[in-house]
Amino acid sequence: MSKTPADLKAEILRLTREYSALMHKANRPGIENAAAFVPGKTTVPYAGRVFTEDEVEAAVGSTLDFWLTLGPEGEAFERELAALLGVKHSLLVNSGSSANLVAFATFTTHKLPPHKRIQPGDEVITVAAGFPTTVSPIIQLGAVPVFLDNDPATGNIRAEQLESAYVAGKTKAVMIAHALGNPFDLGALLEFCKKYDLWLVEDNCDALGCTYSMPIERAKALGFMQNSPGIPSNGTHITRFTGTWGDISTQSFYPPHHLTMGEGGAVNIIHRPPLKTYAESFRDWGRDCWCASGKDDTCGKRFGWQLGELPKGYDHKYIYSHLGYNLKPLDPQAAIGRQQLKKLPPFIEARKENWEILRAGLADLEHVFEFTLPTHATAWIPPSKRGAAAGSSFENAFAWDSTGCRTDASWFGFMLRVKSSAPFSHTDLARHLDEKKIGNRMFFGGNLLKQPVFVQLKKDRPHAFRVVADNPGADEIMHRALFLGTYPGLSKDMLNYEIETIRNFVTEKTKA
Ligand SMILES: Cc1ncc(COP(=O)(O)O)c(C=O)c1O
């Protein structure tokens, strides 16, 4: 009897799993990956894809179905991500950079009330050190980024400088990232945005699964009544994922991030459903129609619209309200992402554990390093000094400031700064780690204003951006910071090798 397509597909998928189990051993989570590691020989990446046969089967299955363009898998992924975060909608796009572009474009639509619409020349507050595509959409769409400094201890914006950047009638939004998975001071940012009726865009590309906790009364005053889904109440705080506090947030699904689909990203519409229609329009060619791929007449009046100066009844599918893009990913990418979403909770936890292992292993090197602190923490507490006090482990692991706010980072990386008094520079250390096959990175673009693109922009169009004051924090990050990986593919042996290598390097340099 000849085989049916379903039989053949099942056979291909069975073989696919078998192949992947043999082929992709090095991409398993750290615990499973341990046996393959040879110190000094095997590269310890700073990040990478962590997956099993599930993702490979999903990719092949969806490719065999050959829908290709964003379709059933994409719709399911969007629903599942929105449900996980507890936001109104998530829209898939083809990268985190595209997510930032769509997020920002959303606020430029003429469909918003004039005082909320971001128009050319309006100002948007951002931060000097970070990833360039958090900032570039602001300039690309004609608005003016206003740069504030970073606090080198957290990598995040110095929230106390916000007032100095505000200009009545000009400032329309704040757009910043949670630095390397460290939530920025959402309490201060949300109060500032509420005071001046500004949009808040959270670039959550490096921070999926991180949480921010605010005392209940303060959270309620800002309109937050409940925790994110799955986070139990402790009776004193509202705890929500980062990326669920502002107006829109963005994700990246490029391999180093908390979950991957190769290339990919998402725009999360947090509270206000109409923003979804605008964002979708910018993602999908600028069209006015909101039919999903392969569907016609979702609005029920495809030939009943009269918009612009078009004749009445012109096909809604070809009516354009915005200068849009096409930034959609493929359906097989979403199929991979759906499998990754199921693994997200252990991925989130692994990043926290790996950060803690590195922190404890390097703790007595404070004469040469300054270590990143989670926002609102004032000190890291060594395990031997942690009491058995009530509260979750991350709360006991740090001393906290007096705001009552807490941050629980699922770290994108383990950032440290080489003290200026140390007998080596961050570049010396980075070079040594490279030689020892230990993946490391600088904090993205460092002080972005020193990048060739901004130096040139200042010459070409001096009013394209504004700098409020010097940015010594961003400079310090640029001159002294680097980060190691915390991703779930790292085994304990790899982390111990990193610790030992750094310790030996410091011993060598300090005795010289
Ligand atoms: C904070 C931040 N925003 C945006 C992006 C861009 O994401 P993508 O590489 O998917 O375009 C990145 C990339 O790592 C990032 O770190």
PDBQT file of the ligand as one rigid body, heavy atoms in Angstrom, charges set to zero:
ROOT
HETATM    1  C1  LIG A 601      18.550  46.115  23.777  1.00  0.00    +0.000 C 
HETATM    2  C2  LIG A 601      18.447  45.604  22.373  1.00  0.00    +0.000 A 
HETATM    3  N1  LIG A 601      17.513  46.119  21.568  1.00  0.00    +0.000 NA
HETATM    4  C3  LIG A 601      17.377  45.699  20.295  1.00  0.00    +0.000 A 
HETATM    5  C4  LIG A 601      18.176  44.717  19.783  1.00  0.00    +0.000 A 
HETATM    6  C5  LIG A 601      18.013  44.303  18.355  1.00  0.00    +0.000 C 
HETATM    7  O1  LIG A 601      17.547  42.992  18.209  1.00  0.00    +0.000 OA
HETATM    8  P1  LIG A 601      17.789  42.221  16.826  1.00  0.00    +0.000 P 
HETATM    9  O2  LIG A 601      19.205  41.781  16.827  1.00  0.00    +0.000 OA
HETATM   10  O3  LIG A 601      16.830  41.059  16.892  1.00  0.00    +0.000 OA
HETATM   11  O4  LIG A 601      17.484  43.159  15.733  1.00  0.00    +0.000 OA
HETATM   12  C6  LIG A 601      19.169  44.153  20.578  1.00  0.00    +0.000 A 
HETATM   13  C7  LIG A 601      20.054  43.097  20.029  1.00  0.00    +0.000 C 
HETATM   14  O5  LIG A 601      20.724  42.372  20.708  1.00  0.00    +0.000 OA
HETATM   15  C8  LIG A 601      19.309  44.601  21.913  1.00  0.00    +0.000 A 
HETATM   16  O6  LIG A 601      20.257  44.101  22.723  1.00  0.00    +0.000 OA
ENDROOT
TORSDOF 0
